[in-house]
C-alpha cells in the first residue's frame, strides 16, 4: 500500500490507468543498476529517481571535472574533484530522499560484474567504452537480465533494449568490438551538450516500460536520433542464436582486455616534476591529437597520437623510463596497455590524472590546454 505522501508525490502516475497504484508499487520495489554516471547516466538517474524507482545502483570510477558540467547535469562547481558515483547519489537523494542508492565508485570489470548485475532487475548501460558494453551484455545474458543501452557521438545518439524477453542481445547487433583504431575516442571528441539528455531520457523511458511491462519496448529495434536534422529512424535487427548465447562463460576475454589488465605503474604530477629536474629526466610521450598538442604540452614531449603508436613504436626508448600522458590519463593508460601487451615494453609509466593534474598541481599555465 502506498503511503499518503507517496500518493501525493506520484499522483500523476496513479492517474494513468496503465500504471496506477499497482504499477507504482512495482517501481518502488524495482532495483536498477546504472553503469556510468556521466552524460547518459545523469538524466537516467534523475528520471528514474523522480519516478520512484526504489533502489538505484550507481557505478562509476571517475571524478567530476570542469569539462563534464556542459552536459552532466547532476553536477555543479561544488562537485569538482568528487567521485561521480558519490556526487550523483547525493543529487538523487536531494531529488527524492525515499530512493535508496547503492554506490560503486569503481570501474566494473570481469572480477565483479557477475555479483553486481545479479543484485538488480534491470541494467542501464551509460558507459563510454566498448569493453564495458560487451562485458555488461555478456553478464546480462549469463544472468537473464534486460540491458537498456544508449550511446552518443557528436550530434547523434542511439538506444535499444537487449536480452529482453528472448529478444536479441548486443552481440546480435554488434558481433565483435571495433579495433582500437576504429573506435571513436570519447575523450577527444566533442558532443552537443543537450544530446546525452535526450538519449538518457529515452533510456529512462525504456527502463520504466521494462519494469512496468508497458507498451512496445525497443526489443530487436535500434532507435537512432540526429540532433542536427531532428530526424529519427528505427532499425530492426534479428536475434542470432549463436551470438545470443555468448555469455561471461563463453565469450573471448580479449573483448574485455582493457578492463582486465594488471594495475599500471603511475607517476604523480609532483613526482614527474622532480624527475624532470634530475640529470636523467624521463622520455615524455604525448598520445593526444595534434590539435590538443598545439594548445599546450609538457616541454620536450614527443607527440605520437594513440592511433599511430603501432607504426611509430621504434621511436620509443626501451631502456629508459617513458612517461606517457594525455588529458586525463585514460588514453595514456590504453597506450601503455597496448605497448606492453603487443610490443613487450616494461619501462612505461602513466601520468596519473594527465595534463589536468599537471595544470592543477604544477603549472596552471597549461589549464587552457585541458579545458
HUURVEN-V132482 format. One record per helix or strand of 3 or more residues. SS is the DSSP state (@ for helix, = for strand). FROM is the first residue (numbers start at 1). TO is the last residue. Records with the same first field share a line. If there is no record, write none. Layout:
SS=FROM-TO + FROM-TO
This chain:
@=4-9 + 11-14 + 20-29 + 39-51 + 66-68 + 77-79 + 84-95 + 113-118 + 130-143 + 170-173 + 186-188 + 195-212 + 241-244 + 253-259 + 269-276 + 290-295 + 306-315 + 330-343 + 354-361 + 364-370
==31-35 + 55-59 + 100-104 + 122-125 + 146-154 + 156-162 + 221-226 + 231-236 + 283-286 + 322-325 + 348-351
